[in-house]
């Protein structure tokens, strides 16, 4: 039997683990043949620009085209592609992008990513930031970006990246 101080510590540990684990990882989302995996964002101030990262997977037999992204938290959301050429990093807006049949698109720092332009409120660690992906065939999927300091699979050694099966 646990003594009262140990019981209190055990209870605190259980509450802390429960509070961190569910908020640390966003779930996967699915619409039609598209799966959206691990959507996340970084903290940002209101009035500034935010970012969005995730992986889009097309398990279907036909290509699927992403035509728009919307969020109630930003004046506008754009898909951008960063690239390095001759030592200079450039970023270009992409009006659409097509996922090949069986294809995957990684939205990650330094590559393709979403820009949440003109944030209407700050993005704070632990918060969920909703956005909707709109596809050419009319399908829409709303996902929550989990606001965090590091990518969901980063090995930071902290509690936020530790979970049990």
JOQUI-V177796 format. One record per helix or strand of 3 or more residues. SS is the DSSP state (alpha for helix, beta for strand). FROM is the first residue (numbers start at 1). TO is the last residue. If there is no record, write none. Layout:
# JOQUI-V177796
ss = {SS	SS}
from = {FROM	FROM}
to = {TO	TO}
This chain:
# JOQUI-V177796
ss = {alpha	beta	beta	beta	beta	beta	beta	beta	beta	beta	beta	beta	alpha}
from = {4	29	34	50	64	74	88	97	104	112	128	140	159}
to = {24	31	41	58	70	85	94	99	107	119	135	147	161}
